[in-house]
Amino acid sequence: MTAMVNSYVPLWCKSNYSFLEGASHPDELIEEAHRFGLRALALTDRDGVYGMVRAHVKARELGIQLIVGSEVTGSTVVLLAMNRGGYANLCRLISKGRLRSQKGSSQVRWDEICTHAEGLIALWGGARSLLLGVPHPDAVSNDLRDAFGDRLYALLSRHREAEDARMERLLRDRAERYTIPTLAGMEVLYHTPARSQLHDVLTCIRHGVTL
């Protein structure tokens, strides 16, 4: 059991730097990963790497390997940096998306992601079934496979929602069709169940509804 726990790596984690989404500080996510005996964690805040300094300081203190990443919207995909070149490409994509958009939003095109694919791993899918909602999935899938090669994965996630089983089946079928390997991962939005109520409040504010 210990070996299984130690081999798991959360690859889709958002901190409170994902405004109105994450309900925990970056260092809290690192501390909780360490408490569970995890060896690594990917911080993938939406359209930014703002929390990396706090995460890096805590990860170095506790001996956790920090994977730098971001969930890039517009052409929503989770990107993980493999090296310094990948980090530079990730920052270029984030800058492109932010500079052309209004404050608080971002838009990055698929062709831009493909152009800046070097040094990056792409996780395509997740809770919003992104692999299923693309207007021209054949063209996009071929472009992504050409750009990322074996660094492209279909991301499967479960969130205890009624649609989970159906959407997962569709995502698996689509991934098999395009010969994209699958990877299981959860969208981590807080480090402890005690923050779930805070996350509910943040979600309501984001959607403009009452709790």
HELIX and SHEET records of a PDB file:
HELIX    1   1 THR A    2  SER A    7  1                                   6    
HELIX    2   2 PRO A   26  ARG A   35  1                                  10    
HELIX    3   3 MET A   52  LEU A   62  1                                  11    
HELIX    4   4 ARG A   84  LEU A   99  1                                  16    
HELIX    5   5 TRP A  110  THR A  115  1                                   6    
HELIX    6   6 PRO A  137  PHE A  148  1                                  12    
HELIX    7   7 GLY A  149  ARG A  151  5                                   3    
HELIX    8   8 ASP A  164  ARG A  177  1                                  14    
HELIX    9   9 PRO A  193  ARG A  195  5                                   3    
HELIX   10  10 SER A  196  HIS A  207  1                                  12    
SHEET    1   A 6 ALA A  40  LEU A  43  0                                        
SHEET    2   A 6 GLN A  65  VAL A  72  1                                        
SHEET    3   A 6 VAL A  77  ALA A  81 -1                                        
SHEET    4   A 6 LEU A 120  GLY A 125 -1                                        
SHEET    5   A 6 LEU A 152  LEU A 156  1                                        
SHEET    6   A 6 THR A 182  ALA A 184  1                                        
END                                                                             
